[in-house]
Amino acid sequence: MPALGFGAAQLGNLYRVTTDEEARGAVDAAWDEGVRLFDTAPHYGIGTSERRLGALLASYPREDYLLSTKVGRLLVPGPGDGDDMAHGFAVPNSHRRVWDMSEAGIRRSHAESLERLGLDRVDVLYLHDPEESPTEQAFAEALPTLAAMREEGLISHVGVGSKDVDVLLRAVRTGLLDVIMLSGRYTLLEQPAAAELLPACLEHGVEVVAVSVFNSGILSRPEVPDDAKYEYGAAPVELLQRARHLAALAAEHGVQLPDLALRYPLRHEAVSSVVLGMRTADQVRQNLERVARTIPEELWEQIDA
Protein backbone atom coordinates (compact mmCIF):
# COMPACT_ATOMS: atom_id res chain seq x y z
CA MET A 1 0.00 0.00 0.00
CA PRO A 2 1.25 3.54 -0.73
CA ALA A 3 1.96 5.73 2.31
CA LEU A 4 -0.81 8.24 1.54
CA GLY A 5 -4.22 7.54 0.06
CA PHE A 6 -7.15 9.65 -1.10
CA GLY A 7 -10.33 9.19 0.92
CA ALA A 8 -13.40 10.06 -1.13
CA ALA A 9 -16.07 10.66 1.52
CA GLN A 10 -16.02 14.36 0.64
CA LEU A 11 -16.87 13.46 -2.95
CA GLY A 12 -20.10 12.15 -1.46
CA ASN A 13 -20.84 15.64 -0.08
CA LEU A 14 -19.79 14.92 3.49
CA TYR A 15 -21.27 17.73 5.66
CA ARG A 16 -21.65 20.05 2.67
CA VAL A 17 -21.83 20.00 -1.10
CA THR A 18 -18.51 19.45 -2.86
CA THR A 19 -18.67 21.18 -6.22
CA ASP A 20 -17.72 19.37 -9.41
CA GLU A 21 -14.81 21.81 -9.78
CA GLU A 22 -13.54 21.01 -6.27
CA ALA A 23 -13.87 17.27 -6.83
CA ARG A 24 -12.04 17.34 -10.15
CA GLY A 25 -9.33 19.57 -8.72
CA ALA A 26 -8.78 17.29 -5.72
CA VAL A 27 -8.52 14.05 -7.72
CA ASP A 28 -6.33 15.61 -10.42
CA ALA A 29 -4.03 17.18 -7.84
CA ALA A 30 -3.75 13.87 -6.02
CA TRP A 31 -2.83 12.10 -9.24
CA ASP A 32 -0.35 14.78 -10.27
CA GLU A 33 1.34 14.54 -6.86
CA GLY A 34 1.71 10.77 -7.13
CA VAL A 35 -1.20 9.50 -5.04
CA ARG A 36 -2.20 6.06 -6.34
CA LEU A 37 -4.54 4.75 -3.63
CA PHE A 38 -8.19 5.80 -3.68
CA ASP A 39 -10.91 4.71 -1.25
CA THR A 40 -14.68 5.07 -1.39
CA ALA A 41 -17.86 3.34 -0.17
CA PRO A 42 -21.57 3.07 -1.01
CA HIS A 43 -22.26 4.72 2.36
CA TYR A 44 -20.58 7.98 1.26
CA GLY A 45 -23.41 10.07 -0.09
CA ILE A 46 -25.54 6.95 -0.78
CA GLY A 47 -23.56 6.15 -3.91
CA THR A 48 -22.55 9.69 -4.86
CA SER A 49 -18.89 9.22 -3.94
CA GLU A 50 -18.54 6.02 -5.98
CA ARG A 51 -20.15 7.55 -9.06
CA ARG A 52 -18.03 10.69 -8.83
CA LEU A 53 -14.74 8.95 -8.10
CA GLY A 54 -15.22 6.42 -10.89
CA ALA A 55 -15.92 9.18 -13.40
CA LEU A 56 -12.93 11.23 -12.25
CA LEU A 57 -10.55 8.25 -12.46
CA ALA A 58 -11.83 7.16 -15.86
CA SER A 59 -9.15 9.11 -17.74
CA TYR A 60 -6.30 7.44 -15.85
CA PRO A 61 -4.82 4.00 -16.62
CA ARG A 62 -6.61 1.44 -14.45
CA GLU A 63 -3.45 -0.59 -13.89
CA ASP A 64 -1.68 2.43 -12.37
CA TYR A 65 -3.72 2.81 -9.16
CA LEU A 66 -5.30 0.85 -6.32
CA LEU A 67 -9.01 1.30 -5.61
CA SER A 68 -10.99 0.15 -2.59
CA THR A 69 -14.67 0.24 -1.75
CA LYS A 70 -16.86 -1.44 0.85
CA VAL A 71 -19.73 -3.87 1.29
CA GLY A 72 -22.30 -4.59 3.97
CA ARG A 73 -24.82 -1.85 3.24
CA LEU A 74 -27.12 -2.16 0.23
CA LEU A 75 -28.70 0.94 -1.28
CA VAL A 76 -32.43 0.64 -1.88
CA PRO A 77 -35.06 3.20 -2.94
CA GLY A 78 -35.70 5.80 -0.25
CA PRO A 79 -38.44 8.30 0.56
CA GLY A 80 -37.09 11.03 -1.72
CA ASP A 81 -38.56 13.74 0.46
CA GLY A 82 -35.46 15.46 1.79
CA ASP A 83 -31.74 15.04 2.30
CA ASP A 84 -29.31 12.62 3.96
CA MET A 85 -27.88 15.04 6.52
CA ALA A 86 -28.99 12.74 9.32
CA HIS A 87 -26.09 10.57 8.14
CA GLY A 88 -23.84 13.57 7.43
CA PHE A 89 -24.21 13.79 3.65
CA ALA A 90 -25.67 16.71 1.69
CA VAL A 91 -27.41 14.59 -0.95
CA PRO A 92 -31.09 13.84 -1.69
CA ASN A 93 -32.49 10.89 0.24
CA SER A 94 -33.56 9.12 -2.94
CA HIS A 95 -32.02 5.94 -1.50
CA ARG A 96 -31.48 4.50 1.95
CA ARG A 97 -29.02 2.03 3.43
CA VAL A 98 -29.98 -1.50 4.45
CA TRP A 99 -27.60 -3.88 6.23
CA ASP A 100 -27.08 -7.15 4.36
CA MET A 101 -24.29 -9.49 5.44
CA SER A 102 -25.56 -12.49 3.47
CA GLU A 103 -23.57 -14.01 0.62
CA ALA A 104 -26.13 -12.72 -1.87
CA GLY A 105 -26.03 -9.27 -0.30
CA ILE A 106 -22.22 -9.06 -0.38
CA ARG A 107 -22.07 -10.12 -4.02
CA ARG A 108 -24.87 -7.75 -4.96
CA SER A 109 -23.19 -4.85 -3.16
CA HIS A 110 -19.94 -5.52 -5.02
CA ALA A 111 -21.69 -5.70 -8.40
CA GLU A 112 -23.65 -2.50 -7.78
CA SER A 113 -20.48 -0.68 -6.69
CA LEU A 114 -18.77 -1.67 -9.94
CA GLU A 115 -21.76 -0.33 -11.85
CA ARG A 116 -21.67 3.00 -10.02
CA LEU A 117 -17.89 3.25 -10.43
CA GLY A 118 -18.09 2.35 -14.10
CA LEU A 119 -15.16 -0.03 -13.64
CA ASP A 120 -14.63 -3.76 -14.04
CA ARG A 121 -12.90 -4.33 -10.72
CA VAL A 122 -11.78 -2.97 -7.37
CA ASP A 123 -8.55 -4.07 -5.73
CA VAL A 124 -9.61 -4.11 -2.08
CA LEU A 125 -13.10 -4.88 -0.80
CA TYR A 126 -13.70 -3.99 2.86
CA LEU A 127 -16.49 -5.27 5.04
CA HIS A 128 -17.77 -1.95 6.38
CA ASP A 129 -18.53 -1.45 10.10
CA PRO A 130 -19.47 -5.04 11.01
CA GLU A 131 -19.88 -4.00 14.66
CA GLU A 132 -22.92 -1.92 13.63
CA SER A 133 -24.45 -4.67 11.50
CA PRO A 134 -25.66 -8.23 12.21
CA THR A 135 -22.17 -8.99 13.54
CA GLU A 136 -22.39 -12.76 13.84
CA GLN A 137 -23.64 -13.06 10.26
CA ALA A 138 -20.78 -10.80 9.19
CA PHE A 139 -18.30 -13.33 10.53
CA ALA A 140 -20.21 -16.48 9.59
CA GLU A 141 -21.22 -15.48 6.06
CA ALA A 142 -19.86 -12.16 4.82
CA LEU A 143 -16.15 -12.73 5.50
CA PRO A 144 -16.10 -16.25 3.99
CA THR A 145 -17.92 -14.81 0.95
CA LEU A 146 -15.22 -12.17 0.51
CA ALA A 147 -12.54 -14.85 0.78
CA ALA A 148 -14.34 -16.91 -1.88
CA MET A 149 -14.55 -13.86 -4.15
CA ARG A 150 -10.80 -13.44 -3.79
CA GLU A 151 -10.27 -17.07 -4.80
CA GLU A 152 -12.57 -16.52 -7.78
CA GLY A 153 -10.45 -13.56 -8.90
CA LEU A 154 -13.23 -11.02 -8.43
CA ILE A 155 -11.13 -9.02 -5.96
CA SER A 156 -7.46 -9.02 -5.02
CA HIS A 157 -7.60 -8.24 -1.30
CA VAL A 158 -10.10 -8.84 1.52
CA GLY A 159 -10.43 -6.28 4.28
CA VAL A 160 -12.51 -5.05 7.19
CA GLY A 161 -12.98 -1.37 8.01
CA SER A 162 -14.00 -0.39 11.54
CA LYS A 163 -13.34 1.78 14.57
CA ASP A 164 -13.92 -1.18 16.89
CA VAL A 165 -10.63 -2.73 18.01
CA ASP A 166 -12.21 -5.92 19.31
CA VAL A 167 -14.10 -6.60 16.08
CA LEU A 168 -10.99 -5.95 14.00
CA LEU A 169 -8.91 -8.24 16.21
CA ARG A 170 -11.48 -11.01 15.85
CA ALA A 171 -11.47 -10.51 12.07
CA VAL A 172 -7.68 -10.60 11.83
CA ARG A 173 -7.57 -13.84 13.80
CA THR A 174 -9.83 -15.58 11.26
CA GLY A 175 -6.87 -15.70 8.90
CA LEU A 176 -9.08 -14.51 6.02
CA LEU A 177 -7.89 -10.91 5.80
CA ASP A 178 -5.23 -9.14 3.79
CA VAL A 179 -5.79 -5.65 5.19
CA ILE A 180 -7.78 -3.69 7.77
CA MET A 181 -8.89 -0.07 7.67
CA LEU A 182 -8.47 1.19 11.22
CA SER A 183 -10.58 4.27 12.01
CA GLY A 184 -8.97 6.18 14.88
CA ARG A 185 -7.75 3.88 17.65
CA TYR A 186 -4.11 4.36 16.67
CA THR A 187 -3.48 8.08 16.52
CA LEU A 188 -1.24 10.67 18.08
CA LEU A 189 -3.93 11.17 20.72
CA GLU A 190 -4.77 7.56 21.62
CA GLN A 191 -3.45 4.09 20.78
CA PRO A 192 -5.82 1.32 22.00
CA ALA A 193 -4.93 -0.73 18.91
CA ALA A 194 -1.30 -0.98 20.02
CA ALA A 195 -1.84 -3.59 22.74
CA GLU A 196 -3.19 -6.54 20.73
CA LEU A 197 -4.53 -5.53 17.32
CA LEU A 198 -1.38 -4.23 15.64
CA PRO A 199 0.77 -7.13 16.91
CA ALA A 200 -1.89 -9.53 15.61
CA CYS A 201 -1.74 -7.85 12.21
CA LEU A 202 2.01 -8.39 12.11
CA GLU A 203 1.58 -12.01 13.18
CA HIS A 204 -1.03 -12.73 10.50
CA GLY A 205 0.56 -10.66 7.72
CA VAL A 206 -2.34 -8.18 7.59
CA GLU A 207 -1.60 -4.66 6.39
CA VAL A 208 -3.10 -1.69 8.23
CA VAL A 209 -4.55 1.39 6.58
CA ALA A 210 -5.08 4.12 9.18
CA VAL A 211 -7.95 6.59 8.78
CA SER A 212 -9.46 9.30 11.01
CA VAL A 213 -5.93 10.17 12.09
CA PHE A 214 -7.08 13.63 13.19
CA ASN A 215 -9.67 12.06 15.54
CA SER A 216 -12.51 13.89 13.77
CA GLY A 217 -10.86 17.29 14.03
CA ILE A 218 -9.10 17.77 17.37
CA LEU A 219 -5.68 17.16 15.76
CA SER A 220 -6.37 18.89 12.44
CA ARG A 221 -5.18 22.45 13.26
CA PRO A 222 -1.92 23.89 14.55
CA GLU A 223 -3.79 25.34 17.54
CA VAL A 224 -6.60 23.47 19.29
CA PRO A 225 -9.78 25.57 19.67
CA ASP A 226 -12.21 25.29 22.57
CA ASP A 227 -14.87 23.82 20.25
CA ALA A 228 -12.59 21.14 18.78
CA LYS A 229 -14.36 17.93 17.78
CA TYR A 230 -13.51 14.40 18.88
CA GLU A 231 -15.43 11.41 17.50
CA TYR A 232 -17.84 13.91 15.85
CA GLY A 233 -18.79 15.49 19.18
CA ALA A 234 -17.37 18.03 21.61
CA ALA A 235 -13.89 17.02 22.76
CA PRO A 236 -13.59 16.18 26.50
CA VAL A 237 -11.47 18.56 28.56
CA GLU A 238 -8.72 16.01 29.21
CA LEU A 239 -8.30 15.38 25.47
CA LEU A 240 -8.21 19.12 24.74
CA GLN A 241 -5.42 19.45 27.27
CA ARG A 242 -3.50 16.52 25.79
CA ALA A 243 -3.87 17.87 22.25
CA ARG A 244 -2.71 21.34 23.32
CA HIS A 245 0.33 19.86 25.03
CA LEU A 246 1.20 18.03 21.79
CA ALA A 247 0.64 21.20 19.76
CA ALA A 248 3.02 23.10 22.01
CA LEU A 249 5.69 20.40 21.66
CA ALA A 250 5.31 20.53 17.89
CA ALA A 251 5.69 24.31 17.81
CA GLU A 252 8.85 24.12 19.92
CA HIS A 253 10.39 21.96 17.20
CA GLY A 254 9.23 24.03 14.23
CA VAL A 255 6.42 21.77 13.05
CA GLN A 256 2.66 21.68 13.55
CA LEU A 257 0.20 19.39 15.31
CA PRO A 258 -1.37 18.08 12.04
CA ASP A 259 2.13 17.16 10.80
CA LEU A 260 2.56 14.89 13.81
CA ALA A 261 -0.94 13.48 13.56
CA LEU A 262 -0.50 12.49 9.93
CA ARG A 263 2.91 10.94 10.42
CA TYR A 264 2.37 9.22 13.77
CA PRO A 265 0.59 6.03 12.58
CA LEU A 266 3.18 5.44 9.86
CA ARG A 267 5.87 4.99 12.50
CA HIS A 268 4.41 1.59 13.45
CA GLU A 269 5.69 -1.28 11.35
CA ALA A 270 2.18 -2.71 10.96
CA VAL A 271 0.79 0.47 9.36
CA SER A 272 1.31 0.73 5.61
CA SER A 273 -0.84 3.73 4.72
CA VAL A 274 -2.77 6.72 5.94
CA VAL A 275 -5.90 7.59 3.97
CA LEU A 276 -7.15 11.16 4.31
CA GLY A 277 -10.41 12.68 3.22
CA MET A 278 -9.62 15.56 0.86
CA ARG A 279 -12.12 17.92 -0.76
CA THR A 280 -9.95 20.36 -2.72
CA ALA A 281 -6.66 20.54 -4.57
CA ASP A 282 -5.24 22.81 -1.84
CA GLN A 283 -6.05 20.22 0.83
CA VAL A 284 -4.32 17.54 -1.22
CA ARG A 285 -1.16 19.59 -1.61
CA GLN A 286 -1.12 20.61 2.05
CA ASN A 287 -1.42 17.01 3.22
CA LEU A 288 1.32 15.85 0.89
CA GLU A 289 3.57 18.57 2.26
CA ARG A 290 2.78 17.40 5.78
CA VAL A 291 3.54 13.75 5.09
CA ALA A 292 6.89 14.73 3.55
CA ARG A 293 7.90 17.04 6.41
CA THR A 294 10.86 15.96 8.55
CA ILE A 295 9.94 15.46 12.19
CA PRO A 296 12.90 15.75 14.59
CA GLU A 297 13.63 12.46 16.33
CA GLU A 298 13.94 14.34 19.61
CA LEU A 299 10.28 15.35 19.28
CA TRP A 300 9.17 11.74 18.77
CA GLU A 301 11.19 10.77 21.83
CA GLN A 302 9.39 13.39 23.90
CA ILE A 303 6.01 12.21 22.66
CA ASP A 304 6.83 8.56 23.35
CA ALA A 305 8.15 9.26 26.84
C-alpha positions, 0 to 999 in steps of 0.5 A, a space after each residue: 500500500 502507498 503511504 498516503 491515500 485519497 479518501 473520497 467521503 467528501 466526494 459524497 458531499 460529506 457535511 456540505 456540497 462538494 462542487 464538481 470543480 472542487 472534486 475534479 481539482 482534488 482528484 487531479 491534484 492527487 494524481 499529479 502529486 503521485 497518489 495512487 490509492 483511492 478509497 470510497 464506499 456506497 455509504 458515502 453520499 448513498 452512492 454519490 462518492 462512488 459515481 463521482 470517483 469512478 468518473 474522475 478516475 476514468 481518464 487514468 490507466 486502471 493498472 496504475 492505481 489501487 481502488 478500494 470500496 466497501 460492502 455490507 450496506 445495500 442501497 435501496 429506494 428511499 423516501 425522496 422527500 429530503 436530504 441525507 444530513 442525518 447521516 452527514 451527507 448533503 445529498 437527496 435521500 432518494 435511497 437509503 441504506 440496508 444492512 445485508 451481510 448475506 452471501 447474496 447481499 455481499 455479491 450484490 453490493 460488489 456488483 452494484 459498486 462496480 456499476 456505479 464506479 463504471 469499472 470492471 474491478 476494485 482491488 480491495 473490498 472492505 467489510 464496512 462497520 461489522 460492529 454496527 451490523 448483524 455482527 455474527 452473520 458478518 463473521 459467519 457469512 460475509 467474511 467467507 464470501 469475501 474470501 471466496 470472491 478473492 479465490 474466484 479472482 473477483 477481488 485481489 484483497 479482503 479487508 474489514 474497516 471499523 473503529 472497533 478494536 475488538 471486532 478488528 482483532 477477531 477478524 484478523 484472527 480468522 486468517 481470512 484478511 489481507 488488510 484492515 482499515 483502522 478508524 482512529 484507535 491508533 493516533 497521536 492522541 490515543 493508541 488502544 490498537 497498540 496492545 493486541 490488534 497491531 501485533 496480531 496484524 504483524 503475526 497474520 501478515 495483515 496490512 493496516 490502513 489508518 484513517 481518522 488520524 485527526 480524531 474527527 478534528 481535534 488534531 487537524 489544526 496547529 492550535 486546538 480551539 475550545 470547540 474542537 471535535 472528537 469522534 464527531 462530538 465536543 472534545 472532552 477537557 482532558 483530550 483538549 489538554 492533551 492535544 494542546 500539550 502536543 501542539 506546544 511540543 510541535 511548535 517548539 520543534 518548528 512543526 505543527 500538530 497536524 504534521 505529527 498526527 498524519 505521520 504518527 501512525 506510519 511509525 508503526 511497522 504494521 501500518 502501511 498507509 494513511 488515507 485522508 479525506 480531501 475535498 480540494 486541490 489545496 487540501 491535497 497539496 497541504 497534506 502531501 507537504 505534511 507527510 513529507 515534512 521531517 519530524 525531529 527524532 527528539 520530538 518523537 522521543 518526547 512524545 513517546 516518553 
